[in-house]
Each structure stands twice: as structure tokens, then as C-alpha cells.
Amino acid sequence: MIVADPAPLIITAALDDGAFDWFDGLRQAHFPRHRNFIPAHLTLFHALPGAQERFVLETLKSACRRQAPKRARLRLFVLRGFDAACASPTTRAGITKALRELWLNSPDDAARFGRKPSPSSVARWMSERGEPGDRRLKHMVSMTGRVPRRRRLRPEIHRLMDRFALRYWSRRGWSQSDAYAMMACLIEYLNARACRYASGGAELKLPAKELFRRRLKTLECYDTYAAKFGEKKAAARFKPTGRGLEAARILRLGCIDHTFLDGVAVIDADAMLPLGRPWLTALADVKSRCVVGFVLGYEPPSIYSAMECVKRANQPKVRLLGHSRYEQFVGIHGRFDEIVVDNGWEFSGVSFEDAMADLGTSVRWAPIASPTFKAIVERFFGTLNTRLNRKLPGATLKPELLRELGYDPYKEAVLTIEELDELIWEAVGLYHLDLHRGLEQPPGLVWQRDARAHGVAVIGDVTELDKMLGAVRKGCELSRSGVRMLGLQFHDQAKVGALLHDLIAGEPVKAQRRTGSATAKVKVKFNPANLAEIHVWNSRRNRYVTLPCTDERYACGISLWHHQRLREWTKLRGLAFSSEMERLQAKADLARKIETMAPELKQRQRRSIARLITKPVIQDKLQGVIELHRAPGAR
């Protein structure tokens, strides 16, 4: 007896009522009538084997469950479980009990879904997701974001948002708040006008600020950004960047730039002088990404910070000696063949060009308004700020003292110079040790490998480096009493006499004083971090001559910024500022005031020194074999 195979299976997709009515209407209108025996349908599979009907059904159910959102499958599991148990609880306690029993009776499904839903959510599902005995998966799927939503605001409001969004992008002076405020005023005017003339229309509703902000963002593109902020900023935001800086070896090319360590105020715990908010100048090597030199300064970017950074890049990092983790980076130093700088005044002045020529280092100027040209050092600043902000300790000083010193007591963390210096060194050492994403290896490893292959070029005569890298003042007058500059007198009887003897022959007669005293116009170099001395250029013998400050006790170790700040402070206090003793008294008065109102700064410094002395490594270094002295201005 031959048994016929079961008829093949045809699988169609279920359509909701609205879609079915639309498709079926089209079918009735356009399908040939003599062949139109069944209503509209969407065929998925045309001829599956009928003998495998049970397997096909189970496979389809499993596929539907996998494709459905997890939240929808959870709803279906809970509601069908309640229906199977003939449970229709209405109270919170009843729903909690039913959920507990369902999770106990179906451990596999419960493990797949994990946490039980809240009773309030289940109560809402029971009323909104199908009927008992007729709980389908399509009832469980949330349609949020799957279908177009009906606009809650009137079309007039959407037109107004578009109108003021375009105004925002076309007017450079407008902020988002300005555009929103102008739109709100217009909506209020339109509502008042409609009420006055009894037009009968519904009141216009003011959209939320977030909705208006999103509407602004939808219009952001190159054209709108250029209209508001200019072509250069639009290009920096949207135009793809080209190839970055490249170098064949270490010390071939370097990048130098500054960053402002905002939110930090620094006090010198030795002199108890306010140092201000710190600026960091860094010089990075393009090939290895290593930070070869950095300067922590307390004035805006200046000639000194640029010069000093180049000078420190030439010196080994003896600060890392004895550090078990970072001692391998002591040798990161050297002289660069070329340095990339921006067009700031500290780089474009005579002093910088003069010093770079003396060093044998060429200068490459970055394009104007293009910070991405020096992205290497900018990335280091970002990494450094992230690490420092996590570690900055704070100290509380009295608000009136901070305000008098020019600090905001609610924004700045107050540190001693030693604390901040230690944090910077720690962050730089960790930066050299960490894996660099661009290099896919630590910067310190790249430096060491290249240093072995190519060697390290340095400036051998470091004693002349301060004179080469000093700030320049031309046209200073040299007289028998020396040079008066910055309100200070610099003089040495023997050296001044020798200078006048060499230079007077080249000076014009009209420039001499009527009293007969010899004078000469000279070029002076000085270190703005230490006003204890200046260097006067002897053009006849082609060398610098050093003249000390006559106010030695005051000027030793004080920076130009400190000097100017003290003069401003004494002027505010109504103090005289002419003699050496009066300057010393002004400096001491400010130091005593800070020490009285912030004694914890001195205590923190003493504790730091005590910890250092007890370390075996430091004790070994204090045995008289090697003594390290901090040079003036090395802070």
C-alpha cells in the first residue's frame, strides 16, 4: 500500500489589521479576478516538507523567540505563566507571590531572564498586553522608536524652532540660550495676541530646551559651522587631517608648546611667596613621543619658559636617579636639529631666534591657528591633565588671603611648589613607561633603541647655556655705576671699568653725558627666573660679562614675575619701594602673612623632607660622594 506524502507547507508572515487591509485592497484592485482565490498574504517559505510539520513549527517558534527583544520575551514568559497557573493577582503582594512561584517552577527560563520584573510593571502588562488565553508575541513588543510618532507640538512650533535654529547658526554673537530666549519671547507674544483678538486657536506651547538643542544639532554641518564660527574653525572641526609630523630618528624634530594647569594655585613654602597658577611648557620628541624637557612656570608663556625648556632638554634627568621604576629614563636628553613652534610672541621675538641660532637648531613655524599641527605635544598635555586631576591634593587657606593674592578660594587647590613638581615628574615618568597607542609601544623603549643606534647630540659647554638662552634687552645704558634695569642696579667695579674701556671707542660722541661720564649702549641677557645677575655683551671681545645685582639679598632666586608682583603688592599697600631694605621688608611682610594664615604648608614641606631623609637611597646619596644643588630658577 502506497502512502502519499503530506502536502507541502506554506509559511506566511502575520500582518496587523491596518497593513492587511491596505495590502488586500491593492490585491482586490489589481490582481486578476479569475485567479484571486485567497486574500493578501506575505509568503516566507513556499514548499517546506509536510512530513516535518512538527519540526518546522518548533524551529519557527525558536527563531521568533530569538529575534524578539529580551524585554518582550520576558513579558510573554510572565503573562503566559500566569495564565497557565490560572493566576490573575491584582494586588502587589499577590503579584510578588505569583512571580516567586513562577521563578521556582521554571528555573531554566528564570535563569535566562535573571532578575524578576517589578510588580507594578507586571500589573501594567496584564492590562495592556493582550487578554488571558490570547497573549501573542506581537502584543509584547514595544513599538517605541519602531513607528513614526505623532508630533506632540503644533506644526507652527516646529517651524519656529527651524527659524530660530537658522538664526542661531547665522549670527555669530548668539548663544543657544539667546536663540531659545528670543523664540520664547515670540511665542509669548503670539499667545498674547491670540488671546487679545479672541482668535479661538489653541495656545502655542513652548518646547523644552533639550528639544531645541537637538534641533540645533541636526542643522550642524560644515556650512552652518563656518557661517557661525568662521572657515578656519569649520575646517578644523570637519575637514580630515593630513599626515602628522614625522622624524627618522630621535632629536631630529621636536615640538614645543604650553598648557595652563587650571584649578591649581601654588605657594613657595620656603619664601612663602605666591607663585600663581602654573603654566607647563613641554618639548616632545616626534620620533619617540618622549618629553625631553619641561618647565613649570608661574607666569603666562614667555621667552624664558621657551628658552628654559630647550636648556633643560639638553640636561640628563638626574631627578630620576634612584627611582626604581623610572631611573632608566635618566638619559632622555639632547639637542634637537629642528623644533616646531607656533606663532606666539614668545617664539617670534628676537631672543628666541638669537638663542636658536647660537645652539645650531633650526625653527619651523606652525601654520597660524592650527593647533593640530603639534598634535603630539597636545596629546601629552591631555594625558597629563587627566592623570594630575586625579592626584591633586588640596590645602585650605583662608578665603581673604587667597583673594588678596589673586586666587579664587572656591576653584583652586593650593599646593606647595615641591608637591606639584613631584606630581609632574611622576606623571612624566609614567607617560614614558605606558603603552602609547600611536606607537604601539612605550615611548621610553623607542628612545632607548634609537639612542643606541644613532647616539645623542648634546651641548657640551653648559656653563654658557644660561647666557645663550637668556631673555634679550637691547639698548641698555652702561655707565660707571653699571646697568640699571627692571628697577634694579647691576654693578661690579672691575668688570664695568673693563667694559667701558672696550666699548667707549665705538660709541657716538653725542650719546655721552655732558658731565663727562662714559656711557655705552649694550645688549643684555638675563634669566627671568633669577634676577641675581645679568650678562652684558662685549662686542669687542665677542663674549658676555656677568654683572651681579647690588641688592643681592633681595634679587637672589627671585623671578621677574615675583619682582613685578611684589611691586604691585606694595603699591596696593601704600608702601615705598625704592631702597633694598624696603624691598626686603615688603617681601618679609608678605611671607609672614602667608605663613601665619597657612601654617600647614610649612608642615607639609617638613614632613616631605623627613620622608626623603629616611630613605636608604637618599642616605647613600648624602654620604658626601655627590652633592646635587638646585640651580637658581630651576623651580
Secondary structure, DSSP 8 states (H G I E B T S, - for coil): --------EEEEE---HHHHHHHHHHHHHHS-GGG--S---EEEEEEE-GGGHHHHHHHHHHHHHHHS-HHHHHHHHHHHHHHHTT----SHHHHHHHHHHHHHH-HHHHHHH-S---HHHHHHHHHHS-BTTB--HHHHS--TTTS----SS-HHHHHHHHHHHHHHHH-TT--HHHHHHHHHHHHHHHHHHHHHTT----------HHHHHHHHHHT-SHHHHHHHH-HHHHHHHHS--------SSTTS-EEEEEEE-TTEEEEETTTTEEEES-EEEEEEETTT--EEEEEEESSSS-HHHHHHHHHHHTS--GGGTT-TTTGGGTT-----SEEEE-S-HHHHSHHHHHHHHHHT-EEEE--TT-GGGGHHHHHHHHHHHHHHHHH-------HHHHHHTT--TTT-EEEEHHHHHHHHHHHHHHHHHS-BTTTTB-HHHHHHHHHHHH-----S-GGGHHHHTSEEEEEEEEETTEEEETTEEE--HHHHHHHHHHHGGGS-GGGS-TT----EEEEEEEETTEEEEEEEEETTTTEEEEEEBSSHHHHTT--HHHHHHHHHHHHHHT----SHHHHHHHHHHHHHHHHHH-HHHHHHHHHHHHHHHTSHHHHHHTSSS------TT--
